Amino acid sequence: MNGSIAIAVDQPAGPLSWLDAIPSAHFGSCSGFAIVDWQDGQARSATVVAAPPHEEGGCMSRVRLLAGQGVTAIVTGGAGGRALMAMEQAGLPVWRALDGGSVADSLTALDQGRLERFLEGCSGHGDCGHHA
């Protein structure tokens, strides 16, 4: 898969260590996004952007931020149903990050077609273990 891919991360990594960051367990509680220009199985460039607070428009502000950055796909460990619906409506397919792997591991798996498409989100706060 080629394009600008956003990976939800818990702590935005510095420019030299973004590949080693662990994808966030949940889109709505991540602290930022590693946005990677992925072409022909390689990262051409990367930027890390802070996620807006969840309270300010919920996950919709995060979806708008990523769409405005030209993102073409999202990788995350989890997401709520409304967030998934918003991402899909914005034309941003969502893929489930590898459990326990790094950003680099998930990007490689996505490129190789090994990541699962994220089609159903958590049904509410507290039932999936991702919501506070």
Secondary structure, DSSP 8 states (H G I E B T S, - for coil): --EEEEEEESS---TTTGGGS-B-S-GGG-SEEEEEEEETTEEEEEEEEE---TTTTHHHHHHHHHHHTT--EEEES--BHHHHHHHHHTT--EEE--TT--HHHHHHHHHTT-SEE----B-STTSSS---
